[in-house]
Amino acid sequence: MATTHIRYQLHLHGAQVKRLALLGMLGLLVPTAAFAQRKSSSKATRGKGGTVKSITVKNLPAYDDRWFHPGMYLGFSASRFLIEQSDRYINKRNIIANSIISPSLGVGFIGDARLGNATSPFVLRFAPGVTFLTRKVEFTPRRYPNPDSIVTQEVTSTVIQFPVLLKYQSDRRRNSRVYMIAGLSPSLTASNRRSDPLRNQLRALNSDLTLEYGVGLDLFYPLFKLAPELRFSHGLRNLLVPTDRDVFSRSLQSMTTNSVTLYLNIQN
């Protein structure tokens, strides 16, 4: 069975990946937040006897006075399909399917529009972009000559996304502030690439709708704002394209997207 194979002893499940991603983001934010507090000529920190120890400048002091902020982002994802096997294949135990986590890369633009006056905590974000995805499902047929044989089905896609998100941000503390973000992201598949069509027979629909939510940290620098952000994405559509021509799609009942992404947002 696939679950006894050594590769599955090393397999990271979704919850473990999320915990590791959170720890990794915290490790990134702590030194970056410290560096954002540049020493210059604004607010002084004094020691004993009134001696000036350091001076911290407030970068981009008029940033929140503008209602619109453009930018761009780079995203690093760990993505996979959440799959549900067909009842008849589970009962007959003909084939066992396991979804594999794969890395992906995304780039795009950001448009932030403030909702309300300069002190409003709400921002509407539109962030169209392109993501290069490769998602894998491994199948282990029980009746293969070699019980440990594994057939990997890859779905490689170039996906255009149109996220519409609502951002809720805290008050700014010198050169940093935290925020939460959530919304919906429609997407269209621009191209599906199958390096070996005879082997890779599993197919997915060309459109999707995902629920997205996450947290981030705004870091203000003299010329721009950097915002590391961790976001979770859950597909709301069954992307499986059923067909009677291959055993792989017949063995599945549903196939939805799931990903964890670290975004690096840069705005001015």
C-alpha positions in Angstrom: 0.0 0.0 0.0 1.1 3.6 -0.7 0.8 4.5 3.0 3.6 2.1 4.0 6.0 3.3 1.3 9.1 5.1 2.7 8.2 8.3 0.7 5.0 8.6 2.8 6.9 8.3 6.0 8.6 11.6 5.1 5.4 13.2 3.7 4.4 16.6 5.2 0.7 16.9 5.8 -1.2 20.1 5.4 -1.3 21.1 9.1 2.4 20.5 9.4 3.1 22.7 6.4 1.0 25.5 7.8 2.8 25.4 11.1 6.2 25.4 9.4 5.1 28.3 7.1 4.0 30.4 10.2 7.3 29.8 11.9 9.2 30.7 8.8 7.3 33.9 8.4 7.9 34.9 12.0 11.6 34.2 11.5 11.5 36.5 8.4 9.5 39.3 10.0 11.5 39.7 13.3 14.9 40.8 11.7 13.1 42.7 8.9 10.9 44.7 11.4 14.0 45.6 13.3 15.8 46.8 10.2 12.8 49.0 9.2 13.3 51.1 12.3 16.1 53.2 10.8 18.2 55.4 13.0 18.2 59.0 11.7 16.7 62.3 13.0 13.2 62.1 14.3 12.3 60.5 17.7 15.1 60.1 20.2 15.5 57.3 22.7 17.3 58.5 25.9 19.3 56.5 28.4 20.4 57.4 31.9 21.2 61.0 32.5 19.3 62.0 29.4 21.9 60.8 27.0 20.6 60.2 23.5 21.0 56.5 22.7 19.3 56.3 19.2 17.0 58.3 17.0 14.2 56.7 14.9 12.8 58.4 11.9 9.2 57.9 10.7 9.5 56.8 7.1 6.9 57.8 4.5 5.0 60.0 7.1 2.3 61.1 4.6 1.7 57.5 3.3 -1.8 57.2 4.6 -2.9 60.6 3.3 -3.1 59.2 -0.2 -6.2 57.1 -1.0 -4.6 54.8 -3.6 -1.4 52.9 -3.5 0.0 50.8 -6.5 2.5 48.0 -6.1 3.6 44.6 -7.1 4.1 41.2 -5.4 6.1 38.0 -5.6 4.5 34.8 -4.1 6.0 31.5 -3.1 3.4 28.7 -2.6 3.1 25.2 -1.4 0.0 23.9 -3.3 -1.9 20.6 -3.8 -5.2 19.1 -4.7 -7.6 18.1 -1.9 -9.0 14.8 -3.2 -11.9 12.6 -2.4 -11.9 9.1 -3.8 -14.9 7.4 -5.5 -16.9 5.2 -3.2 -16.8 2.2 -5.5 -13.0 2.4 -5.7 -12.7 2.6 -1.9 -15.0 -0.4 -1.5 -13.2 -2.5 -4.1 -9.8 -1.1 -3.0 -8.7 -1.1 -6.7 -6.5 2.0 -6.4 -5.3 4.4 -3.6 -4.7 8.1 -4.3 -2.5 10.5 -2.4 -2.1 14.2 -3.1 1.4 15.6 -3.1 2.5 19.1 -2.0 4.4 20.9 -4.7 6.0 24.4 -4.9 4.8 27.2 -7.2 5.6 30.8 -8.0 3.4 33.8 -8.7 3.9 37.4 -9.7 1.4 40.3 -10.1 0.3 43.8 -9.4 -1.4 45.4 -6.4 -3.9 48.2 -6.2 -5.0 49.3 -2.7 -7.9 51.8 -2.3 -8.6 53.2 1.1 -12.2 53.0 2.3 -13.0 56.1 4.2 -10.8 58.9 5.6 -7.1 58.7 6.3 -7.7 57.1 9.7 -9.9 54.3 8.3 -8.5 50.8 9.0 -10.2 49.3 5.9 -8.5 48.9 2.5 -9.9 47.3 -0.6 -7.2 45.4 -2.6 -7.3 44.2 -6.2 -4.3 42.1 -7.0 -4.3 40.5 -10.5 -1.4 38.1 -11.2 -0.1 35.0 -12.8 0.8 31.8 -10.9 2.7 28.8 -12.3 1.3 25.7 -10.7 2.3 22.0 -10.7 0.0 19.8 -8.7 0.5 16.1 -8.3 -1.6 13.1 -7.4 0.1 9.7 -6.8 -1.9 6.5 -7.5 -1.0 3.0 -6.3 -3.1 0.3 -8.0 -3.4 -2.7 -5.8 -3.2 -5.2 -8.7 0.1 -3.9 -10.2 2.7 -6.6 -10.7 4.9 -4.7 -8.2 2.8 -3.6 -5.1 5.1 -0.6 -4.5 4.6 0.8 -8.0 3.4 4.4 -8.0 1.9 6.3 -10.9 2.2 10.1 -10.6 -0.3 12.3 -12.4 0.8 15.9 -12.9 -1.5 18.9 -13.7 0.8 21.8 -14.7 -1.0 25.1 -15.3 -0.5 28.8 -15.9 -3.3 30.4 -13.9 -4.4 34.1 -14.1 -5.9 35.2 -10.8 -8.1 38.2 -9.9 -8.3 38.4 -6.1 -10.6 41.0 -4.5 -9.6 41.3 -0.8 -10.6 43.4 2.2 -7.6 44.4 4.4 -8.1 45.4 8.0 -5.0 47.2 9.4 -3.9 48.2 12.9 -2.7 51.7 13.9 0.8 52.4 12.7 3.5 52.2 15.3 6.5 54.2 13.9 7.5 52.2 10.9 5.4 49.0 11.1 1.8 47.8 11.6 0.0 44.4 11.3 -3.0 43.6 9.3 -5.5 40.8 8.4 -6.8 40.2 4.9 -9.5 38.0 3.4 -11.6 37.7 0.2 -12.4 35.8 -2.9 -10.2 35.0 -5.9 -11.6 34.0 -9.3 -9.1 32.4 -11.6 -8.7 31.3 -15.2 -6.3 28.7 -16.6 -4.3 30.3 -19.5 -2.6 27.0 -20.4 -2.3 23.4 -19.3 0.9 21.7 -20.1 1.3 17.9 -20.2 4.9 16.8 -20.8 3.7 13.3 -21.4 0.0 13.2 -22.4 -0.1 9.4 -22.6 1.0 9.2 -19.0 -0.6 12.3 -17.5 -4.3 11.7 -18.1 -5.7 13.5 -15.1 -7.3 16.8 -16.0 -8.7 19.8 -14.2 -11.3 22.5 -15.1 -10.1 25.8 -16.5 -11.7 28.1 -13.9 -11.9 28.2 -10.2 -13.0 30.3 -7.2 -11.0 30.3 -4.0 -11.5 31.6 -0.5 -8.4 33.4 0.8 -7.4 34.7 4.2 -4.1 35.6 5.9 -2.0 38.0 8.0 0.8 40.4 7.2 3.1 43.1 8.4 3.6 46.5 6.8 7.2 47.7 7.1 7.8 51.4 6.0 11.2 52.3 4.4 12.3 55.7 3.2 11.3 55.0 -0.5 8.7 52.1 -0.3 6.7 49.9 1.9 7.5 46.2 2.2 4.7 43.8 3.4 5.5 40.1 4.0 2.2 38.3 4.1 1.1 34.7 4.8 -2.1 33.7 3.1 -4.2 30.5 3.0 -6.3 29.5 0.0 -9.1 27.0 -0.3 -10.9 26.1 -3.6 -14.7 26.2 -3.7 -15.2 24.3 -6.9 -14.7 20.6 -7.8 -12.1 20.8 -10.6 -12.2 17.2 -11.5 -12.9 16.5 -15.2 -14.6 13.1 -15.2 -13.9 10.7 -18.0 -14.3 7.0 -18.6 -11.1 6.8 -20.6 -8.7 6.5 -17.7 -8.7 4.8 -14.3 -7.3 7.8 -12.5 -10.2 10.2 -13.0 -12.7 7.3 -12.4 -11.1 6.6 -9.0 -11.8 10.2 -7.8 -15.0 11.9 -6.7 -13.8 15.5 -6.2 -10.6 17.5 -6.5 -10.3 21.0 -5.0 -7.3 23.4 -4.7 -5.4 24.2 -1.4 -2.3 26.3 -0.9 -0.2 28.2 1.5 1.6 31.3 0.1 4.2 33.7 1.4 3.7 37.0 -0.4 6.3 39.8 -0.6 4.4 43.0 -1.4 6.1 46.2 -2.4 4.2 49.5 -2.7 4.9 53.2 -2.8 
